[in-house]
């Protein structure tokens, strides 16, 4: 046997062995691929099943949300006037008190003049909410990005704060209630401003720890339940001492006739980017109709701010005071007034002044408000503000 033949034989055997190894490896890989394909197919089927379950669940949640939107006793659209029960981005936080229902021994239920006196005490004590702690307050807190509720039934206030849905059996009638909102806002620009607003029965705004607007039927700081309806009061406030304006609009005939228009408050100065505490109180006393609005006007200086009673055809269109990009929608509010079998409408057209669409945003700084202790008053000592507000905001 020649050497060349042996070498050729070994080469052939080597090639055969390599070929066999490759064949075995191909078979193994093919088997693995087939197995992977089966597993992939199985997981694909499971994925379809899980996907369908997730889709069906999402559809069910959507249908439930739609039903809640369409038929819930307290509907979300109208709630925007007082605020939503889910944390809005950059919103003032409000707490409701029923001054007719004492919860501490020795406290007495308050009626008309008593409510006015209690609000006056609250202002005299620098808006210390402990003044109201003797009275029932539901746990619901509402987050309001603006304050604009055309005339409606006063029963909406307790409904918005879900007072009559609680398991404790308490009922809150339309009269004698107060809502206080608090927060810290950031000035969107520098200059002189003043609030312009109306509340039925009263609206009060405390900015940078100073009362700068008090408007409505009742003027609690003067201890008078109907002072806001008196022409002598309108003349006094628009006179040389206070130099306020009362703006009238064709959209607010009732407020024009009874209250002289929508009054402007005291001028204050802000610096862009600076942060200022703000507190807002609204209240209903007799329990009939209710409504409020809050605008803001920029003026050149305190001395040049318009004053007097300004006729509808001469009153300026002002900015809506708001803390985020939200703004009220008349059509949505109108449809919401009768949603879910409720009817919060009153006779005649809803009243609310026009406002500019490009109103600046006075953004709320939650951390600053928490550091200043404003949420201690809003949430009370029985709730942890970080649980009630902070975590929901951060999620």
LUMZAMAR-654365 format. One record per residue (C-alpha): x, y, z; residue number from 0; residue in three letters. Coordinates in Angstrom, 3 decimals. Example, Ala and Ser with C-alpha at 12.3 -4.5 7.8 and 13.67 -1.06 7.14 Angstrom:
REM residues 2
- xx;yy;zz;num;residu
- 12.300;-4.500;7.800;0;ALA
- 13.670;-1.060;7.140;1;SER
REM end
This chain:
REM residues 395
- xx;yy;zz;num;residu
- 0.000;0.000;0.000;0;UNK
- 1.534;3.180;-1.084;1;UNK
- 2.057;6.147;1.221;2;UNK
- -0.074;8.334;-1.033;3;UNK
- -2.983;5.946;-0.861;4;UNK
- -2.864;5.896;2.969;5;UNK
- -2.805;9.678;3.137;6;UNK
- -5.725;9.829;0.750;7;UNK
- -7.615;7.248;2.829;8;UNK
- -7.096;9.214;6.055;9;UNK
- -8.211;12.416;4.405;10;UNK
- -11.345;10.676;3.135;11;UNK
- -12.080;9.218;6.569;12;UNK
- -11.561;12.641;8.148;13;UNK
- -13.912;14.272;5.707;14;UNK
- -16.485;11.545;6.373;15;UNK
- -16.226;12.098;10.131;16;UNK
- -16.572;15.861;9.707;17;UNK
- -19.522;15.295;7.434;18;UNK
- -21.170;13.031;9.987;19;UNK
- -20.550;15.548;12.794;20;UNK
- -22.014;18.323;10.671;21;UNK
- -25.023;16.161;9.884;22;UNK
- -25.561;15.380;13.580;23;UNK
- -25.125;19.024;14.490;24;UNK
- -27.579;20.107;11.793;25;UNK
- -30.086;17.582;13.079;26;UNK
- -29.658;18.833;16.644;27;UNK
- -29.959;22.471;15.631;28;UNK
- -32.972;21.647;13.523;29;UNK
- -34.516;19.928;16.525;30;UNK
- -33.763;22.919;18.710;31;UNK
- -35.311;25.243;16.150;32;UNK
- -38.390;23.041;15.942;33;UNK
- -38.636;22.977;19.743;34;UNK
- -38.186;26.749;19.903;35;UNK
- -40.837;27.133;17.259;36;UNK
- -43.244;25.051;19.303;37;UNK
- -42.459;27.032;22.439;38;UNK
- -42.788;30.279;20.486;39;UNK
- -46.105;29.125;19.105;40;UNK
- -47.294;28.163;22.574;41;UNK
- -46.221;31.519;24.015;42;UNK
- -47.772;33.266;21.047;43;UNK
- -51.103;31.591;21.785;44;UNK
- -50.781;32.524;25.445;45;UNK
- -49.867;36.062;24.413;46;UNK
- -53.004;36.285;22.318;47;UNK
- -55.037;35.010;25.254;48;UNK
- -53.417;37.440;27.685;49;UNK
- -53.721;40.256;25.193;50;UNK
- -57.407;39.509;24.730;51;UNK
- -57.930;39.397;28.493;52;UNK
- -56.124;42.727;28.865;53;UNK
- -58.095;44.214;26.010;54;UNK
- -61.391;42.956;27.420;55;UNK
- -60.466;44.309;30.859;56;UNK
- -59.507;47.687;29.385;57;UNK
- -62.800;47.813;27.499;58;UNK
- -64.699;46.952;30.658;59;UNK
- -62.902;49.678;32.607;60;UNK
- -63.635;52.132;29.827;61;UNK
- -67.322;51.225;29.845;62;UNK
- -67.416;51.632;33.616;63;UNK
- -65.678;55.000;33.325;64;UNK
- -68.169;56.032;30.665;65;UNK
- -71.068;55.029;32.883;66;UNK
- -69.518;56.981;35.746;67;UNK
- -69.110;59.979;33.486;68;UNK
- -72.652;59.749;32.119;69;UNK
- -74.585;58.862;35.237;70;UNK
- -72.613;59.584;38.403;71;UNK
- -74.497;61.770;40.867;72;UNK
- -71.508;64.045;41.176;73;UNK
- -70.347;64.471;37.596;74;UNK
- -66.796;65.405;36.747;75;UNK
- -67.473;68.297;34.371;76;UNK
- -69.518;70.349;36.787;77;UNK
- -67.107;69.411;39.545;78;UNK
- -64.441;71.411;37.782;79;UNK
- -66.006;74.599;39.110;80;UNK
- -65.116;73.512;42.641;81;UNK
- -62.295;71.252;41.515;82;UNK
- -61.897;67.570;40.714;83;UNK
- -61.601;64.833;43.327;84;UNK
- -58.490;63.591;41.510;85;UNK
- -55.402;65.739;41.830;86;UNK
- -55.138;68.200;38.976;87;UNK
- -51.671;69.244;37.894;88;UNK
- -51.043;72.585;39.597;89;UNK
- -54.284;73.250;41.476;90;UNK
- -55.415;74.880;44.702;91;UNK
- -56.793;72.409;47.230;92;UNK
- -60.162;73.021;48.859;93;UNK
- -61.830;71.842;52.049;94;UNK
- -65.574;72.004;52.795;95;UNK
- -67.227;72.869;56.135;96;UNK
- -70.879;72.602;57.095;97;UNK
- -71.379;75.270;59.755;98;UNK
- -74.818;73.880;60.587;99;UNK
- -73.391;70.640;61.990;100;UNK
- -71.212;70.964;65.101;101;UNK
- -69.069;67.934;65.907;102;UNK
- -67.655;69.119;69.234;103;UNK
- -69.415;69.506;72.537;104;UNK
- -70.431;73.086;73.240;105;UNK
- -70.440;74.208;69.593;106;UNK
- -73.735;75.449;68.231;107;UNK
- -75.200;75.109;64.741;108;UNK
- -74.895;78.424;62.921;109;UNK
- -77.599;80.170;60.969;110;UNK
- -77.389;83.135;58.624;111;UNK
- -75.876;85.907;60.747;112;UNK
- -73.906;83.322;62.690;113;UNK
- -72.226;82.109;59.503;114;UNK
- -71.251;85.692;58.622;115;UNK
- -69.844;86.234;62.109;116;UNK
- -67.860;83.007;61.950;117;UNK
- -66.284;83.988;58.627;118;UNK
- -65.438;87.377;60.115;119;UNK
- -63.756;85.624;63.054;120;UNK
- -61.866;83.454;60.566;121;UNK
- -60.514;86.541;58.795;122;UNK
- -59.664;88.298;62.055;123;UNK
- -57.615;85.242;63.076;124;UNK
- -55.595;85.374;59.866;125;UNK
- -57.463;82.546;58.153;126;UNK
- -56.683;80.010;60.853;127;UNK
- -58.823;77.055;59.869;128;UNK
- -59.093;75.922;63.474;129;UNK
- -61.905;78.474;63.635;130;UNK
- -63.990;75.942;61.673;131;UNK
- -62.766;72.742;63.343;132;UNK
- -65.892;72.452;65.518;133;UNK
- -67.964;71.713;62.402;134;UNK
- -68.440;68.778;60.106;135;UNK
- -65.974;68.518;57.233;136;UNK
- -66.025;65.576;54.797;137;UNK
- -62.749;63.883;53.961;138;UNK
- -63.057;64.723;50.265;139;UNK
- -60.662;67.421;49.071;140;UNK
- -61.087;69.024;45.680;141;UNK
- -58.342;70.344;43.398;142;UNK
- -59.361;73.545;41.578;143;UNK
- -57.390;75.079;38.703;144;UNK
- -59.830;77.994;38.362;145;UNK
- -62.950;79.448;40.017;146;UNK
- -65.831;79.957;37.647;147;UNK
- -69.307;78.598;38.343;148;UNK
- -72.256;80.364;36.683;149;UNK
- -75.468;80.617;38.694;150;UNK
- -76.879;77.264;39.780;151;UNK
- -78.597;75.697;42.778;152;UNK
- -76.760;75.998;46.085;153;UNK
- -77.256;72.262;46.615;154;UNK
- -74.416;71.701;44.179;155;UNK
- -71.807;72.687;46.776;156;UNK
- -72.398;69.708;49.109;157;UNK
- -72.817;67.440;46.089;158;UNK
- -69.486;68.490;44.604;159;UNK
- -67.752;67.561;47.861;160;UNK
- -69.734;64.296;47.958;161;UNK
- -71.129;65.135;51.386;162;UNK
- -74.337;63.165;50.917;163;UNK
- -72.705;59.956;49.711;164;UNK
- -70.956;59.061;52.942;165;UNK
- -71.696;55.971;55.001;166;UNK
- -71.832;57.989;58.229;167;UNK
- -75.384;58.984;57.332;168;UNK
- -74.772;62.713;57.529;169;UNK
- -76.715;64.958;55.200;170;UNK
- -75.637;68.468;54.256;171;UNK
- -78.355;70.919;53.283;172;UNK
- -77.623;73.685;50.732;173;UNK
- -77.228;76.485;53.297;174;UNK
- -74.552;77.584;55.752;175;UNK
- -71.456;76.051;54.199;176;UNK
- -67.936;77.326;53.538;177;UNK
- -65.114;76.142;51.286;178;UNK
- -61.507;77.270;51.756;179;UNK
- -58.784;76.717;49.146;180;UNK
- -55.067;77.145;49.762;181;UNK
- -51.827;76.999;47.857;182;UNK
- -48.726;78.868;46.744;183;UNK
- -48.671;80.322;43.228;184;UNK
- -45.831;81.530;41.040;185;UNK
- -46.248;84.925;39.368;186;UNK
- -46.148;84.492;35.566;187;UNK
- -44.942;88.075;35.047;188;UNK
- -43.992;91.175;36.994;189;UNK
- -46.305;94.118;37.556;190;UNK
- -49.410;95.363;39.321;191;UNK
- -52.522;93.178;39.472;192;UNK
- -55.891;93.046;41.169;193;UNK
- -58.497;90.313;41.423;194;UNK
- -61.956;90.899;39.989;195;UNK
- -64.630;88.538;41.179;196;UNK
- -68.049;87.774;42.572;197;UNK
- -69.444;85.222;44.986;198;UNK
- -72.990;84.338;45.895;199;UNK
- -73.066;84.701;48.801;200;UNK
- -69.466;85.676;49.275;201;UNK
- -66.020;85.347;47.738;202;UNK
- -62.868;86.343;49.607;203;UNK
- -59.274;86.229;48.343;204;UNK
- -56.241;86.504;50.608;205;UNK
- -53.034;87.000;48.645;206;UNK
- -49.605;87.113;50.233;207;UNK
- -51.272;87.064;53.673;208;UNK
- -53.494;90.071;52.938;209;UNK
- -57.209;90.236;52.132;210;UNK
- -57.313;91.794;48.655;211;UNK
- -60.866;90.991;47.505;212;UNK
- -64.207;90.582;49.260;213;UNK
- -67.275;90.469;47.053;214;UNK
- -70.840;89.238;46.982;215;UNK
- -74.124;89.659;48.784;216;UNK
- -72.402;89.270;52.157;217;UNK
- -69.415;91.282;53.332;218;UNK
- -68.337;89.296;56.417;219;UNK
- -65.518;91.631;57.505;220;UNK
- -68.186;94.291;57.996;221;UNK
- -70.561;91.823;59.658;222;UNK
- -73.285;92.513;57.089;223;UNK
- -75.133;89.757;55.282;224;UNK
- -76.469;91.902;52.417;225;UNK
- -74.115;94.902;52.328;226;UNK
- -72.930;93.960;48.834;227;UNK
- -76.391;94.714;47.450;228;UNK
- -76.504;98.309;48.713;229;UNK
- -75.771;101.205;46.300;230;UNK
- -74.207;103.133;49.177;231;UNK
- -71.608;100.381;49.504;232;UNK
- -70.865;100.469;45.757;233;UNK
- -70.377;104.228;45.962;234;UNK
- -68.127;103.882;48.998;235;UNK
- -65.909;101.258;47.421;236;UNK
- -65.560;103.140;44.126;237;UNK
- -64.926;106.454;45.899;238;UNK
- -61.679;108.244;46.689;239;UNK
- -60.772;106.025;49.640;240;UNK
- -60.896;102.585;48.009;241;UNK
- -60.905;103.467;44.281;242;UNK
- -62.450;100.173;43.183;243;UNK
- -64.246;99.371;39.947;244;UNK
- -67.509;97.478;39.394;245;UNK
- -67.426;95.897;35.949;246;UNK
- -70.739;95.159;34.297;247;UNK
- -71.173;92.717;31.401;248;UNK
- -74.141;91.852;29.236;249;UNK
- -73.631;88.227;30.341;250;UNK
- -74.195;89.155;34.013;251;UNK
- -77.469;91.143;34.133;252;UNK
- -78.534;89.822;37.557;253;UNK
- -75.196;90.660;39.192;254;UNK
- -75.214;94.061;37.479;255;UNK
- -78.640;94.909;38.811;256;UNK
- -78.296;93.600;42.356;257;UNK
- -74.576;94.026;43.077;258;UNK
- -73.574;96.880;40.834;259;UNK
- -71.454;94.553;38.725;260;UNK
- -68.367;92.473;39.440;261;UNK
- -66.050;94.356;41.815;262;UNK
- -62.300;94.710;41.573;263;UNK
- -60.128;94.249;44.623;264;UNK
- -57.045;95.947;45.990;265;UNK
- -54.019;96.360;43.720;266;UNK
- -50.921;94.345;44.629;267;UNK
- -47.459;94.016;43.106;268;UNK
- -45.684;90.805;42.123;269;UNK
- -42.350;89.844;40.606;270;UNK
- -42.085;87.206;37.886;271;UNK
- -41.026;83.841;39.259;272;UNK
- -41.626;84.807;42.879;273;UNK
- -43.974;82.593;44.934;274;UNK
- -46.964;83.904;46.879;275;UNK
- -49.404;82.186;49.225;276;UNK
- -53.035;82.446;48.180;277;UNK
- -56.229;81.475;49.989;278;UNK
- -59.751;81.659;48.610;279;UNK
- -63.035;81.353;50.492;280;UNK
- -66.479;80.856;48.985;281;UNK
- -69.662;80.486;50.982;282;UNK
- -73.385;79.968;50.618;283;UNK
- -75.560;81.235;53.464;284;UNK
- -79.367;81.072;52.813;285;UNK
- -79.162;78.080;50.476;286;UNK
- -80.906;79.215;47.317;287;UNK
- -78.821;80.098;44.268;288;UNK
- -75.064;79.935;44.172;289;UNK
- -72.275;80.988;41.825;290;UNK
- -68.878;82.640;41.665;291;UNK
- -66.174;83.780;39.309;292;UNK
- -62.611;84.958;39.754;293;UNK
- -60.734;86.988;37.144;294;UNK
- -57.527;88.968;37.374;295;UNK
- -56.637;92.342;35.881;296;UNK
- -53.203;93.774;35.179;297;UNK
- -52.960;97.556;35.680;298;UNK
- -50.172;100.067;35.077;299;UNK
- -50.158;101.274;38.667;300;UNK
- -52.522;101.541;41.647;301;UNK
- -53.270;105.154;40.768;302;UNK
- -54.211;104.440;37.157;303;UNK
- -56.486;101.436;37.791;304;UNK
- -60.035;101.989;36.467;305;UNK
- -62.615;102.904;39.099;306;UNK
- -66.339;103.455;39.397;307;UNK
- -69.250;101.510;37.923;308;UNK
- -68.311;100.609;34.350;309;UNK
- -71.122;99.999;31.857;310;UNK
- -71.373;96.673;29.935;311;UNK
- -70.207;98.196;26.668;312;UNK
- -67.112;99.704;28.321;313;UNK
- -65.977;96.946;30.689;314;UNK
- -62.739;95.232;29.606;315;UNK
- -62.374;91.538;28.909;316;UNK
- -60.110;90.323;31.702;317;UNK
- -57.894;87.341;32.338;318;UNK
- -59.295;84.228;33.959;319;UNK
- -57.367;83.497;37.130;320;UNK
- -56.106;79.957;36.633;321;UNK
- -53.298;77.745;37.892;322;UNK
- -52.973;75.458;34.865;323;UNK
- -54.097;75.439;31.238;324;UNK
- -57.683;74.457;32.112;325;UNK
- -60.583;76.821;31.533;326;UNK
- -64.375;76.559;31.969;327;UNK
- -66.579;75.469;29.093;328;UNK
- -70.144;76.821;29.131;329;UNK
- -71.494;74.022;26.954;330;UNK
- -69.924;71.336;29.126;331;UNK
- -71.211;72.928;32.331;332;UNK
- -74.665;73.395;30.833;333;UNK
- -74.925;69.734;29.854;334;UNK
- -73.455;68.648;33.177;335;UNK
- -76.138;70.485;35.137;336;UNK
- -78.618;67.739;34.266;337;UNK
- -76.319;64.708;34.060;338;UNK
- -77.210;61.588;36.020;339;UNK
- -80.734;62.726;36.819;340;UNK
- -79.579;65.816;38.700;341;UNK
- -80.843;69.253;37.834;342;UNK
- -78.825;72.093;39.287;343;UNK
- -80.185;74.694;36.888;344;UNK
- -81.955;77.863;37.975;345;UNK
- -84.405;79.975;36.036;346;UNK
- -82.850;82.213;33.447;347;UNK
- -79.454;82.041;31.825;348;UNK
- -76.323;81.118;33.732;349;UNK
- -74.254;84.187;34.537;350;UNK
- -70.543;84.531;34.033;351;UNK
- -68.329;87.280;32.606;352;UNK
- -66.247;86.772;29.451;353;UNK
- -62.527;86.184;29.832;354;UNK
- -59.444;86.142;27.631;355;UNK
- -58.507;82.827;26.077;356;UNK
- -54.774;83.402;26.550;357;UNK
- -54.960;83.941;30.315;358;UNK
- -51.575;83.456;32.025;359;UNK
- -51.034;80.519;34.370;360;UNK
- -50.220;81.151;38.035;361;UNK
- -48.601;77.776;38.623;362;UNK
- -48.984;76.137;42.025;363;UNK
- -45.872;75.043;43.905;364;UNK
- -46.947;72.072;46.034;365;UNK
- -43.620;71.722;47.833;366;UNK
- -43.610;75.368;48.864;367;UNK
- -47.211;75.094;50.088;368;UNK
- -46.341;72.006;52.109;369;UNK
- -43.298;73.679;53.653;370;UNK
- -45.409;76.657;54.684;371;UNK
- -47.882;74.340;56.414;372;UNK
- -50.835;75.248;54.230;373;UNK
- -51.746;71.599;53.693;374;UNK
- -51.879;71.010;57.448;375;UNK
- -54.985;73.173;57.472;376;UNK
- -56.433;71.715;54.299;377;UNK
- -56.070;68.052;55.181;378;UNK
- -56.329;68.361;58.927;379;UNK
- -54.448;66.414;61.522;380;UNK
- -56.421;63.222;60.909;381;UNK
- -54.888;62.766;57.444;382;UNK
- -51.322;62.626;56.216;383;UNK
- -50.907;65.203;53.475;384;UNK
- -48.166;63.149;51.830;385;UNK
- -50.585;60.251;51.445;386;UNK
- -53.625;62.327;50.597;387;UNK
- -51.993;64.609;48.062;388;UNK
- -48.315;63.960;47.520;389;UNK
- -48.341;60.368;46.361;390;UNK
- -51.312;60.857;44.065;391;UNK
- -49.576;63.831;42.508;392;UNK
- -46.307;62.001;41.960;393;UNK
- -47.670;58.771;40.483;394;UNK
REM end
